[in-house]
Amino acid sequence: MTPSDFRRIALSFPGAEESSHMGAADFRVGGRIFATLASVKEGFGNLMLTPEQQALFLADAPDIFLPIKGRWGRNGATHIRLAVADEPTLTGALSTAYKLRLQKNAPATRRKTQMSKILLTFALLTPAVRTFAQQTLSTLVGRDRVLLVFAPSALDRRFGQQLDAFDHHEVDLTSRDLVLIPLLQQPDPASPSTVLRNLRPPLVHADEQITVRRRFHVGPSDFAVILLGKTGAETLRSTTPIPIARLTRSLDAMAHTKN
């Protein structure tokens, strides 16, 4: 099989679409990744499986499947050797990853109730404005965990320290379904940092940030980092930069509770 075969089969499933992350092609359903071609230069396709599914594939065809190195692999992410796999094997593996993603997507509608209460609060605070913040958060309901980083400006020392903590850990964060949203009282006059370019956060305009700051009780000169789960519940708050180890521990704990 070839990368073109991988792409063809991945896109044959209902609702599947091709996107990209960090310059590599990925395949999604419901906006979430089930397979990628991030390792195509090494001759692999990548499958987002559970550890249990991974173990079954490895036991059945160890010459075709192997875990991705590191934490991703321990969590079930699996390489498939394209040159060795035949079409039924590749189709079956992609189908498994696709169906798993559908199962994970299914509970999203049940999570919308709690987040809708947050969005309603936003709307009540500014009834005349249909804010971008509302639209942004509503698209993340049930899909992503949100990290709100409040700072007076991009030049704030604490904001810089927080971005430094994320440097070289962007994949660790995005693989845990985290979306970073910086909320700066004063717009950034300079070009975005490497971290922000890699994480590609959604934009919330300055006038709309007032609503968000009121909702979370953060003053215009305050620094705060607030982590929201997929249900919209606040799970972590800090007035100092959060170390990456603490953040990833919190994200992993949330994953165990499916929040």
N, C-alpha and C positions, 0 to 999 in steps of 0.2 A: 504494500500500500504506500501511497505518497501523501504529502501534505494536501494536495488537491483532493484526493479521495477522502481524507479526514474532514476537510471543509465541506465537501459535497454531502457526506453522510450526516454530519452535524446539522447542516441546514435543512435536511430532509424532514426533521421532526416538526410537528405542528407548533407554530409560534416561535421557533428558533430564529435567532438573528445574529449576525456577525457584528462585533464591535472591536475595540482595542483597549489595551491597558499597558502603559509604560512601553508603547511602541510595538507590542505583540498582539497578534490576532486572538480574539477570544470569542466564545459562542455562548449565548445567553438565552434564557427563557424567563419571561416576566422580569427582565432587567437584571437577572442574576446569572453569574457564570456557572456553566457546568463542564466546560472543556476549553482548552487553550492550545495555541501553537507556540507558546513562549519558549519551548525547548527544541524547536524544529531544526536549528542548526546542529544539534547533537543527534538528530534523527528520531526524536520523540514527539509524540502528541501527549498532552496532559489531560487527565481525567480527575474531576472532583468527586471522590468516592468517600464512603465511610471507612474507618479502619477495618471493620468486619468484612466489607465488600472487597477491600484491597487484599486482605488475607486470602480470600477465596480465589481471586484472580491469580495471585502469586502461586498458590498451591497448585492450581490447575495448569498454568502455563508460565513457569518461572523464566523461560527464555524470551518471553514476550513482554511481561509486565515486571516493573520494579518500582519501589517507592521513590518519590522525589526526595532529595536530600533535605534534612533538617526538620523543623517543626511542621511544615506543610505536609511532608511525607508521613510523619507520625499521626497527623490528623486525617490521613486517608488519601491525600493527593498522590496520584499514581502516573508514572510514565508508561506509555505503550510504544514498543519498538515498531515503527511503521514499516521498515523494510522486511520484518519477519512476519508481521500479522497478515492474515488473509481477510477478505471482506466480511465473512460472517463473524469472525472474532472482533474486528474493529467495530462493526455495526452493533454487536451485542454489548461491547464495553461502553460505547457512546450512549446506547439506549439506557443502560444502567445509570450512568451519570445524569442523563437527561431526566429520567423518572425520579431520581433522588432529588434533583432540583425542584421538580414539580411538587413533590411531597413537602419540601421545606417551604416552598412559596405558599402552600395552601393555607396555613394558619394566619397569613398576613391580614386577611379580612377581619379576623376576630380581634386583631390588635388595634383596629382603627378607632374603636370607641373611646379609649382612654386618650389617645392623641387628639381626637376631635375636640375633647374638652379643653385641651391646651389651645388649640386653634380658635375655639370659640372665645376663650379669654382674650386672645390677641384681637379678635374682631370687635369685642365689646370695648376694648381700650381705645380703638380707633375706628368707630363704626363707619366713618365716611370713606375709609381707605381700604381697598382690596390689596393688601401689601404683598410684595414679593416674598417677604418672610413667611407669610401664611402659605403661599404657593410652594415655596421651597420645602418647608417642613411637611406639608401634606404629601408631597411626592416621595418622602422618605418613610412614611408610615408603614410599619411592618416589614420594611426592607433593610433598613440601616440603623446603626447606632450613631448618634450625633454627638460630637464634641464641640461645644461652644467655647471659644476663647475670646474673652472680653479684655480690651486694653484701651488706654487713652489714645494711643497712636502706634504706628508700626515701629517707631523709634523707642518705644518703651523698653527698658532693659529686661523686664520680666517676659514680655512678649518674645523678644529675641532669644531669651533662655529657653522658652518653651519650644520654639521652632528648632533650636539647636538640639534639644532632647529628642526630637522626632527625626533628625537628620540620619539618613541611612536605615531608617526603620519604616519607611513608607509602605513597603510590601507587608510588613508585620501588621500594620494598621488596616490597610485595605483588605487584607485577607480575613480580617475579623469583622468585616462589614462596617467599618468606621468611616464616617464622613466628617471632615473638619470644617467648621464654619468660623472664620475669624470675624469678630465684631469690633471694629476700630472706630473710636469716637471721631478721630481725625483721619482722613483718607491717607493711604500710603503714597507718598510722593515719588518713591523710587520703584524700580522694577521688582516684581515678586521674587522672593527667595526661591532657591532650588526646591526646598520642601514644599512650598505652596505650588510651584509649577508642577511638581510630581503628584501632589494630592488633588490639585484642581478643585479647590473649594467653590461652592456656589457663592454668588455675590449677594449681599444684603446691603441695600443703600443706606446712607447715613441717617436720613430722616426716618427710615423704617426701623432702624436699630433702637430708637427710643422705645418702641413698643416692646421689643424683645428685652431690653434692659429693665423696663418696668415689670414685665412678667416674672423675671428672675431676680428682681430686687438688686440690680447691679448699677451703681452710680456711674456717671460719665467719666470720672477720674479713677475708677476702681479697676483692678485687675482680678479676673476670676476665670476659672476653668470649670465647666459644668458638663458632665457626661449624662446623656439621655439614652435609655434603652430603647429597644424596638417598639415597646409599648408606649413610649413617650415619657416614662417615669424618670425622674431625676435619681441617679444612682451614685453619683460622686460629685463633690464640689470642693474646690480648693482656691484659696486666695494667693497661692504661690504656684510657680510652675510645677507640673506633675512629672516625676521621673518616668521614663518609658517603661521600666519594670513594673511600677505600680499600676500604670494604665493598662498594660497588657494583662496583668493579673486580674484586674477588674473586668476586662473584656472577656477573659476566659471563664471567669465565674459567671458572668451574664450568659455566656453561651450554654453553660450547663443547665441554667434555669430557663433557657430559651427566651431570654429577654434581649 
